[in-house]
Structures are given as structure tokens and as C-alpha cells.
Amino acid sequence: MNDMTVCVPLNSDGTIHNRLGQANVVAICHVHDGQVTDWDEHVVEWDTTYGVDVLGVHHPRVIRFLQDQHVTAVVADNVCDIMQSTLPTLGITVSTGHSGDARSAVEAAVLVA
């Protein structure tokens, strides 16, 4: 099984935030053989920029962060249509429909990837 670097949007209680692009905090985690081996939380404040940024700035900000972190997969409940079509062209797998404990969801998602 390949190693992966996964981004998951977080709520303060460690559950998955309902929308990637509106998260305040995300975790960047490294997964090896289906197990999370590293977990770093980042305050991204996308919740404060979503819908208020100058048109065309919010999505590039999210993409730049994901690329800077060398993310290979996103695990989330919901990812907007634009990002669902853009991220795979950048080599980032998108897995949606996840909820509950973020760490468990990441491990479950990568096992089926």
C-alpha cells in the first residue's frame, strides 16, 4: 500500500467539518499501510474567506495550501463541484461523504482507495 498525505477538515471536537472550503482548521496527516502515522493541525481560516474574498481568490488559496503540504488525498464530507473537478487534475484524490471522527474516517477512506 502506498504512503499518502491526506487533508481532512476539522471541527474543534475532532470530527470532520462538513465542508472542506469552509473549514477553520484542517489536519494534514501521513498514512502508511492504512494507519495514520503523523497528524498536524493547521489553522487555515477558510471559513472567514469563503464567499468574501475577491472572486477567484478563495479556491487558489485552498489549492496552494494543499500543494504546499504535498497532499495526495482529501477526505471530507463535502467538497464543492469546482474543487471536485480541479483537485484530481492536480493528482489529489477526493473522497467525500465522510463524517464522525476524522482520524477514523481517514483510515477507513484510504483502505478503500
N, C-alpha and C positions, 0 to 999 in steps of 0.2 A: 504494500500500500504506500502511496506517495505521501510525502510530507505536504502540509497545506498551511497557509496563513489565512485565517478567517477573521472577518469583521462581523460583529453582531451588535445591534443597537440595544442599549440597556436602560431599564428603569432603575431607580435607586434601590429597589429590593432584590436586584439580581435577575429579574425576569426580562424577557425580550420586550423592548419598546415596540409599539405597534407599527411604526414607520421609520425606515432607515433614514430618510432625508429630513426627518423632523426630530431626530434624537439629540439630546443634550450631551450624552455620554455614549461612547462605543467601547467595546473591548476588541483588541487585536490579540488573537490567540494563535498559537502554533499547535498544530495537531500532528502527531506521529502515530502511525498504526492505530488510528481511531481514538486516541487518547489525547486530551488537552495537556500539553507539556509546559505551556507558558501562557500567561494571561495578564495583559497590560491594559488598564483602562485609561481612556483619553477623553478629556472634556473638549468636545468639538463645537458645541453651541449651534448646531444646525437648526435647532428649534427657534432660535432668535433670528436666523437669516432666511428661513423658508418663507417665501411669499413677500418679503420686504426688501430683498436685495434688488439691485438693478437687474432687469431682465437679462438672463444669460450668464449670471454670476454664480448662482447657488449650485447648480449641477457641476460646473467645472471645479468648484471648491471641494465638493464631495469626491469627485474623481481624482483630483490632485492628492488629497489625503490618502485615498485607497492606494494609489500608485506609489506614493512616498513610503507607505508602510509595506509595500510588496504583497498586497492582499491578492490571494488567488481565488477566494470564495467569499460570498456574503451569505449569511444565514439570518433571515428576518421573517417577520410576519408579513409585511407588505413593502414592496419596492415599486415606485411609480413606473409607468409604462416606458417613459424615456430612458430611465436607468436600466430597466429590464432588457431593453434592446441595445443600449450602449455598452454596458459592462461586459457582456460576452465578447464583443468585438475587441475588447482590451485584454482578453484572456482571463476575465473574472467570472467564475460560475456564480449564478444567483439561485438560491434555494429559498422559496417563500412558503408561507403557511405555518410557520413555527410560532409556538407560544410557550409560556411557562418558564422554567428555569433555563437560563441562557446557556450555561455550560453543558447541561444535559442535551439541550437541543442541538448544540454544535456537534457534539459527539454522535448523536443519532443521525444528523444530516450527512456527516462525512462518511458514515458507514454505508450509506446507500448511494453515495456519489461515485 
